[in-house]
Structure formats: C-alpha cells, structure tokens
C-alpha cells in the first residue's frame, strides 16, 4: 500500500500540482485526494481514477 501511495505522490509532483490544483482538476475534495496518497488504506477506484486523470497520467 505504501508503494502505491508513493506512486500517487510522485505522479502529482511530476505534474507540478498542489493538492488544491489537483482537487480542482479532479473534481474531488482536497481531503479525499490527500488521504488517497497517505497510504493508510486503499482509495476507491473513483478517487484513484480522478487523481491519475487530474495529474494527466495514464489510467
């Protein structure tokens, strides 16, 4: 789980986005996106997809 969360964080950093900017692009709350990248639990598919899509990643 920690590896997956790290990959999400890496993707956001590569995209050059703050969580606030990502939230605007992904149409999800900043909290939901931040929690997805913490690695404490598996995020829902919807949040994961929005996170990746918001960063311009390949779903």
HELIX and SHEET records of a PDB file:
HELIX    1   1 UNK A    2  UNK A   15  1                                  14    
HELIX    2   2 UNK A   19  UNK A   26  1                                   8    
HELIX    3   3 UNK A   30  UNK A   36  1                                   7    
HELIX    4   4 UNK A   45  UNK A   54  1                                  10    
END                                                                             
